[in-house]
């Protein structure tokens, strides 16, 4: 296969993949119910299987790694944050927020399971 055909196929595939979110949005807005259960009162996020698989294989390991790296950075920065009085906000930003996204959020969802502040 010559290089021109390879480039043409790769461009066609990439443009096709870029159009998929627009198609998914069109399908989602055309549905008659507001959620997967069909009950307008119960408004829960019901992600598709591909979102769950991507979340499980890509997002969760990265978020767990970000939590571990954030915990190490928090420990290293602790003397400086203690001196400035921002230990709570540094801990929340570096450890709690990535940990909450990794362990509390449902598989494939975009929001965490709870949104109350401690």
Buried (B, 14 or more C-beta within 10 A) or exposed (E): EEEEEEEEEEEEEEEEEEEEEEEEEEEEEEEEEEBEEEEEEEEEEEBEEEBBEBBEEEBBEEBBEBBBEBBEBBEEBEEEBEEEEBBEEBBBBBBBBBBBBBEEBBBBBEEBEEEEEE
